[in-house]
């Protein structure tokens, strides 16, 4: 199963990182990868949300409606989006690695028979996007801007 992975250590508590990650209404201040298209749809396990993403700056946004499949406050957020033949699972995991230090992990897993066609066309840009999001989250949480 193809996947993408990035991690970054953030000088802040796991709770502070979690708050920035799950409050979609603040993404516009720091996140240039994922965008909230409907703030009325909060992150709740089992609920569908409406998002868009921009893999590289200047690219047109791609809208999608994933379903939140796991929400463990302060630890893990997971959602799955799919189209016929292609499934994309995002996993955001926070690990406490010391006093006021958190490891942020973002992994994407792809499956379905269309993966062999779609994944090669998005792989590098998608990886660039999730790495950019990690750096932006780190900067936002550590500096407040």
N, C-alpha and C positions, 0 to 999 in steps of 0.2 A: 504494500500500500504506500504510494508516494506521500511524503509529508514535508513540511517546512518547519523550522524551529529557530527561535532566537531567545536569548535570555540576557538580562542586564541586572546588575546590582544597584539598588537605589538606597540612598542614605536617608531613610524615613521609615517610620513604623509600618507594619503590614496594614494596620487599620487606615492610616492616611493614604497609602497607595490604593487600597480597596475603595475608599470613598471616591477618589478621582476616577477609578476604572468603572464603577457602576453608576455613577451619576452622569447619564448621557447628556444632560443639559449643559454640562461644563465642557464637553468634548470640543465644542467650537473654540474654546480658548487655548487648547493645546494639541488637539489631535487632527493631523492632516491626512490620515489614512481612513479612518472610519467616521461616518457622519450619521447623526440621528435624524431621521426623516419624520418621526412622529413622537414627540415627547410625552404624549398621553399614554403611550405603551411602555410601561416600566419593565424593567428586567425582573421577571418572575418565572420560576420554573414552570414549564408547560405552556408558557405564553409565547405567541408569535410577536416579533418586533419588526419594525421597518427601518432598514439601514441602507446606506450606500457607502461605497468605498472608492478611493482614488489611489490606485497602485503607485503611480508616479505623479509628481507635481505637473499640473497643466493638462493631465489626461481627463477625459470626460468621466464623470462618476458612474459607477455601476450599482444599480439598486438591487436589493435582495431582501427577502423576508424570512429570516431564520427563526427557528423555534428554540427557546432556551430549554436545554435538556438537563442542566445541573446548575444549581446555585447554592454553594456552600459559603455563607458570609465570611469574608476575610481570608478565604482559602482558594476557592475555585469557581470560575464561571465558564460555562460551556454552552455553545449553541450549534445547531446543525441547519444548513440550508441545502436544498436540493432542487434539481431539475431532472427530468427523466434521463437516467443513465449517468448522473453525476451528483455526488454527495460531497459537501465541504463542511468539515467539522472544525470549529475554532475552540481551542482550550486555552484559558488564561489561568495560570496557577501562581500563587504567591507563597513563598517560603521565607520564614523568619530565619535570618542567618546571623543574627547578633542583635544587640541592643540598638533599636532604631535603624536596623538594616534589613532590607527585604530583597529577595531575588524574585524578579518578575520573569515568568516564562510564558511565551506565546507559541503555541504549536497549532499547525493546521494539518489535518489528515484528509486525504482525498480518496474516494472510492467510486466504483461504478464503471460500467463498460466504456463510457465516454471519457474517462480520465485519461486514457492514452492519447486522446485527441486534444482535450482542453488543457491538461496540465502543462505540456511542453510550451504552450503559447503564453501562459501566465506565470510560470515558475519564477523566473528572475525578477520580474516586476513585483510579484506578490511578496517575495522574500524581501525585496527592498522596502516595500510598504510596511511589513510587520517590524522590520528593524527600525525604520523611521519612527513608528508609533512607540516602540520601546524607549528610544532616545528622548522623544517628546514627553512621554509620561515621566521619565526620570527628571527632566529639566523642570517640568511643571510642579511636581511634588516637592522637589528639593528647593526651588526658588519661589514658588507661589505665582509664577508668571509663565 
